[in-house]
Amino acid sequence: MTTLMNSPPITVVLTGATGGLGSALAKVLSAQGFLLVLCGRNHNQLEQLNRTLGGQHHYVVSDLTTSEGRQAVLSYCQQFPRGIDALINNAASNYFGPLKQMNETSVEKMILTNLMVPIELTRLLLPILAKADKAQIINIGSAFSRLGFPGFSVYSACKFGLRGFTEAMRRELADTRISVRLFAPRTITTAMNNDNVTAMNKALRNHSDSVETVANQFIDFFQQSHRSEQFLGWPERFFGWLNSINSRWIDQGLAKKLPVIQRYWTGATK
């Protein structure tokens, strides 16, 4: 879906723009002719990304885990008289290991980044999204949005929560021109997944997609606005569905794999 020659460009706010998936999403969205508002913490990285894309986009340097950072995005977006057409809540952080190794600060940071930020940014930008003829909010979920996985307890909780938030907001805004949707990849080969995660996935024969593959599938999803959610990958989609039908079967399967998972979360990657 590209913008028409004489039509105003479709304006898309993208959080976590300089991350592995974020950069890939920025490239495919820019290639479609969309006008991007790139959000991230690092000025140099945002500036470089914008130059790579041709220099025609906007960017906001902000720490979205702070109220000031989210307000900065709101203030910037208020300059668009016809509003914004899409918000993509992509910013995320991860941790692989047992809950007992985390402390209160790290748990709070995970919840803030993965759940609080998309909720609050959605709340703040709703009036601006409402100005557009048709707008959408796409939350980037995960296979763990419906399949809790050992070693990712807090991350899974956040992604479950994000899916619930997406579902509730979709229904809450059913009488508006704003759609709310979930795009949920399986494991992606990015820096967010450290060497231990990569080694564990290899040992368990879990599949990992490239950011380019995921970004291309995202564009298809973006254009098919009738789809409320999309989970990527097989057999991950099947296991997620099965977990919702009878989680006991998944419990038993993962219990057998737990010793392997534990070996890698402790860093013993031999």
Salt bridges, closest charged atoms under 4 A:
GLU47 OE1 - ARG51 NH1 3.64
ASP63 OD1 - ARG41 NH2 3.51
ASP85 OD1 - ARG82 NH2 3.17
GLU120 OE1 - ARG123 NH2 2.73
GLU167 OE2 - ARG171 NH1 3.18
ASP209 OD2 - ARG186 NE 2.86
GLU229 OE2 - ARG163 NH2 3.12
GLU236 OE1 - ARG186 NH1 3.02
